[in-house]
Amino acid sequence: MVEACTSDTVPFRNDDWFLSDDGLEHRATGYFIAAPSLAARRGEDLWDWPLQMAEKRWCRPSLFREAFLAALDRFGLERDAGLGRSFALGFGIRAGSGDAAEGFVVLGDLLRTRAPAGAASPAPRRAAQVSARA
């Protein structure tokens, strides 16, 4: 792949990705995400690109996340809680909450349902009993 942009004209670059005025491109594969499609969504307000990139074996989550957030900033796209959920569900890693993808929470905390306020706590589970037969 030949990079058309020099380091002086590239607004963002990391080991895997670079950002241009047209979008985000993977340096080794040439995989390209056009700027107008960066904010694409799926059902339940999930962001499409974190979910799609999670399917790519060659995509390193931390470097994609860094580049994707830089692209959102560059093109003036607002982050929201759905972005954090999308990274968490796609990559199975801790991803943002609270500050719309800037803080970190445990994946289970994003998915665990909470009892309504004032609801009684469920009874504790009993330990399984194991019996050995000769």
Secondary structure, 3 states (H helix, E strand, C coil): CCCCCCCCCCCEECCCEEECCCEEEECCCCCEEEHHHCCCECHHHCEHHHHHHCCCCCCCHHHHHHHHHHHHHHCCCCCCHHHHHHHHHHHCCCECCCCCCCCCECHHHHHCCCCCCCCCCCCCCCCCCCCCCC
